[in-house]
Amino acid sequence: MALKRKHSEDSPRDSPSEPAIYRSAPIEDRDSTFIGLYSPDLGPKDLQKLQELKGASHRMLAWRRESNQQSLTSSKQYVTGNDDDGEKYGGRKVEHVLVRMKVTGACVVARWFGGTMLGQVRFAHIENSATEAVRQWVDHVGEQQAKKRRLEDEGVEKEKLAKALAARDRSISVLRTLATEKEKMAKEAVDRNPDDTGDAANKAIIVDATRDKTPSPPRGNAGLQPPGVDYDAMSVERLRALDKARDATLAFLLKRIDKAESELVKIAKEKGDEEKEQQVVEPT
């Protein structure tokens, strides 16, 4: 028995410069072994003559390619062929698989004969081996396409996040300046009217809010980056984290502004009420 190893997983991968070959797992039945090999690029005879198949009793081959002849219709035309290699109808079974799965390329099903006649079941083994080899290629193409789409989607998301972060950085700069100005105005109003703001505890809160301090981001989020940071060079995961951090910073600054404005409104209202009381008390 010449074939013992599993070609589908244990065989070394083809180098990038060589045509890709996709292998089925071996099917063993009464000391006979079947294995399918499919390649969308390698020539039929080259696939059939691979060194790893040298000891096989039969190397049943089939191929399918687009025809060079022009068709009267818009549908594509294909040329198919097969080689039984001593296993009668074996090549035709492989050809049927290529036609059924609508693929182009070459497929070989190699059989190492173990000395026991298998009868009709051998044709099932041939078709199953060919089908699995082609399926390996179909799955690989699907994975590559999914990876390409994922990278394209991430590229679009990165571009959007980079633009959004740049805009948020500008907004944060504006809001920080505005918050500082509003808090300064509230502090000056408190200093001018110390009795209008309520008790000493409230006054201390207003004075504390006027300090220019940058908010600490929530735990687990990245902090602000220095101006001119290259967002395009960052990973999408890093950009997502920064996006959340910017949202937290914006929310903090807006709270600072709202608090300062509320204190200004409160002081203005209390001052207005005091002026009205003085107008009522003072003699006309």
C-alpha positions in Angstrom: 0.0 0.0 0.0 1.7 3.2 -1.2 -0.6 5.9 0.3 -0.8 6.4 4.1 -0.7 10.1 4.8 -3.6 12.5 4.5 -2.9 14.8 1.6 -5.7 17.2 2.4 -4.1 18.6 5.6 -0.7 17.0 6.1 0.8 17.8 2.6 3.0 20.9 2.4 1.3 23.9 0.9 2.2 24.8 -2.7 4.6 27.8 -2.9 3.0 31.1 -4.0 4.7 30.7 -7.5 3.1 27.3 -8.1 -0.4 26.6 -9.2 -2.7 25.9 -6.3 -3.8 22.3 -5.8 -6.8 21.3 -3.6 -6.9 17.8 -2.2 -9.6 15.6 -0.7 -9.2 13.4 2.3 -8.4 9.8 1.4 -11.3 7.3 1.2 -10.2 3.8 2.2 -12.2 0.8 1.4 -10.9 -2.8 1.7 -7.3 -1.8 1.3 -8.0 0.4 -1.7 -7.4 4.2 -1.3 -9.0 7.0 -3.3 -7.9 10.7 -3.3 -9.0 13.6 -5.4 -6.9 16.5 -6.5 -8.3 19.6 -8.2 -6.5 22.7 -9.7 -8.1 25.6 -11.5 -4.8 26.5 -13.2 -2.6 23.5 -13.6 -2.7 21.6 -16.9 -4.6 18.3 -16.9 -1.5 16.1 -17.8 0.7 18.0 -15.3 -1.8 17.3 -12.6 -2.0 13.7 -13.6 1.8 13.3 -13.5 2.4 14.8 -10.0 5.1 12.9 -8.1 2.8 12.2 -5.2 0.5 10.1 -7.5 3.4 8.2 -9.1 2.6 4.9 -7.3 -1.2 5.0 -7.9 -2.8 2.1 -9.8 -5.1 4.5 -11.7 -5.1 8.3 -12.1 -8.5 9.1 -13.5 -8.4 12.6 -15.1 -11.0 15.1 -16.3 -10.9 18.7 -17.4 -13.3 21.5 -18.3 -12.4 24.9 -19.8 -14.0 27.7 -21.7 -14.2 27.2 -25.4 -12.4 29.6 -27.8 -15.2 29.2 -30.3 -17.7 32.0 -30.6 -21.3 31.1 -29.7 -24.4 32.4 -31.4 -25.8 33.0 -28.0 -24.3 35.1 -25.1 -23.9 32.0 -23.0 -20.4 30.6 -22.4 -19.4 27.4 -24.1 -17.1 24.8 -22.5 -14.8 22.0 -23.7 -14.6 18.9 -21.5 -12.5 15.7 -21.7 -11.4 12.8 -19.6 -8.9 9.9 -19.3 -9.9 6.7 -17.5 -6.3 5.6 -17.1 -7.3 1.9 -16.9 -10.4 2.4 -14.7 -13.3 2.1 -17.2 -15.7 5.0 -16.9 -13.6 6.5 -14.1 -12.6 9.6 -16.0 -16.2 10.2 -17.1 -17.3 10.1 -13.5 -14.8 12.8 -12.7 -15.9 14.8 -15.7 -19.5 14.7 -14.5 -18.4 16.3 -11.2 -16.7 19.2 -13.0 -19.8 19.8 -15.1 -22.2 19.5 -12.2 -20.2 21.9 -10.0 -19.8 24.3 -13.0 -16.1 24.8 -12.5 -13.2 25.0 -14.9 -9.8 23.3 -14.4 -8.5 19.8 -14.0 -9.3 17.1 -11.5 -7.6 13.7 -10.9 -8.8 10.9 -8.7 -6.0 8.5 -7.9 -6.7 5.0 -6.8 -4.3 2.7 -5.0 -5.7 -0.8 -5.6 -5.6 -3.1 -2.5 -6.3 -6.4 -4.2 -10.0 -6.6 -3.6 -12.6 -5.8 -6.3 -15.0 -3.1 -5.1 -17.7 -3.3 -7.7 -20.0 -0.3 -8.3 -19.1 1.4 -5.0 -15.8 2.4 -6.5 -17.7 4.9 -8.7 -19.2 6.6 -5.6 -15.7 6.8 -4.1 -14.4 8.4 -7.3 -17.2 11.0 -7.5 -17.0 11.8 -3.7 -13.2 12.3 -3.9 -13.5 14.6 -6.9 -16.4 16.5 -5.3 -14.5 17.1 -2.1 -11.4 18.3 -3.9 -13.4 20.8 -5.9 -15.2 21.8 -2.7 -11.9 22.6 -1.1 -11.3 25.1 -3.8 -14.9 26.6 -3.6 -14.5 27.1 0.1 -11.1 28.7 -0.3 -12.5 31.1 -2.9 -15.4 31.9 -0.6 -13.1 32.6 2.3 -10.9 34.9 0.2 -13.9 36.8 -1.0 -15.3 37.2 2.5 -11.9 38.4 3.7 -11.7 40.9 0.9 -15.2 42.2 1.7 -14.3 42.5 5.4 -11.2 44.5 4.6 -13.1 46.7 2.2 -15.8 47.3 4.9 -13.1 48.1 7.5 -11.5 50.5 5.1 -14.7 52.4 4.7 -15.3 52.4 8.4 -11.7 53.6 9.1 -12.2 56.5 6.7 -15.5 57.5 8.3 -14.0 57.2 11.8 -10.9 59.2 10.9 -13.0 62.1 9.5 -15.4 62.0 12.5 -12.5 62.0 15.0 -10.9 65.0 13.3 -14.2 66.9 13.4 -14.7 65.9 17.1 -11.2 67.2 17.9 -12.2 70.6 16.5 -15.5 70.5 18.5 -13.7 69.6 21.7 -11.3 72.5 21.2 -14.2 74.9 20.7 -16.3 73.5 23.6 -13.3 73.5 26.0 -12.7 77.2 25.3 -16.4 78.0 25.7 -16.6 76.0 28.9 -13.7 78.0 30.3 -15.2 81.3 29.3 -18.6 80.4 30.8 -17.1 79.2 34.1 -15.0 82.4 34.2 -18.1 84.5 33.8 -19.9 82.5 36.5 -16.9 83.0 38.9 -16.8 86.7 38.3 -20.6 86.9 38.9 -20.1 85.0 42.2 -17.2 87.4 43.2 -19.4 90.4 42.5 -22.4 89.1 44.2 -21.3 86.7 47.0 -24.7 86.8 48.7 -26.7 86.0 45.6 -25.5 82.5 45.1 -26.8 80.9 48.2 -24.8 79.3 51.0 -21.0 78.9 51.1 -21.2 75.3 49.9 -22.9 76.3 46.6 -20.4 79.0 46.1 -17.5 76.6 46.6 -19.1 74.3 43.9 -19.2 77.2 41.4 -15.6 78.2 42.1 -14.4 74.6 41.8 -16.1 74.3 38.4 -14.2 77.3 37.0 -10.9 75.4 37.1 -9.7 74.5 33.6 -9.3 70.8 33.9 -9.3 68.1 31.2 -11.7 65.2 31.9 -10.4 61.8 32.6 -11.8 59.3 30.0 -13.9 56.4 31.3 -11.8 53.4 32.3 -10.9 51.2 29.3 -11.1 54.1 26.7 -8.1 55.8 25.2 -7.5 59.5 26.1 -7.2 62.4 23.7 -4.4 62.3 21.1 -2.2 65.3 20.5 -3.1 67.6 17.6 -2.1 66.4 14.2 -2.4 62.8 15.1 -2.4 60.5 12.0 -5.7 58.6 12.4 -5.3 57.0 9.0 -2.3 55.0 10.4 -4.4 53.5 13.2 -6.2 50.2 13.3 -10.0 50.2 13.2 -10.1 48.9 16.7 -8.0 51.8 18.0 -10.3 54.3 16.1 -13.4 52.8 17.6 -11.9 53.2 21.1 -11.0 56.8 20.4 -14.4 57.5 19.0 -16.0 56.4 22.4 -13.4 58.4 24.3 -14.3 61.6 22.3 -18.0 61.0 23.0 -17.2 60.9 26.7 -15.1 64.1 26.5 -17.8 66.0 24.6 -20.5 65.0 27.1 -18.3 66.1 30.0 -17.6 69.5 28.4 -21.3 70.0 27.6 -22.1 69.4 31.3 -19.5 72.0 32.3 -21.1 74.5 30.0 -24.6 73.7 31.2 -23.6 74.0 34.8 -21.9 77.4 34.3 -24.9 78.7 32.3 -27.3 77.5 35.0 -25.3 79.4 37.6 -25.4 82.6 35.5 -29.1 82.3 35.0 -29.6 81.8 38.8 -27.4 84.8 39.6 -29.2 87.0 37.1 -32.6 85.9 38.4 -31.7 86.6 42.0 -30.2 89.9 41.1 -33.4 90.9 39.2 -35.6 89.9 42.2 -33.4 92.0 44.5 -33.8 95.0 42.3 -37.6 94.6 42.2 -37.7 94.4 46.0 -35.6 97.6 46.3 -38.0 99.4 43.9 -41.0 98.4 46.1 -39.3 99.4 49.4 -37.8 102.7 48.3 -40.2 105.6 48.7 -41.4 107.3 45.5 
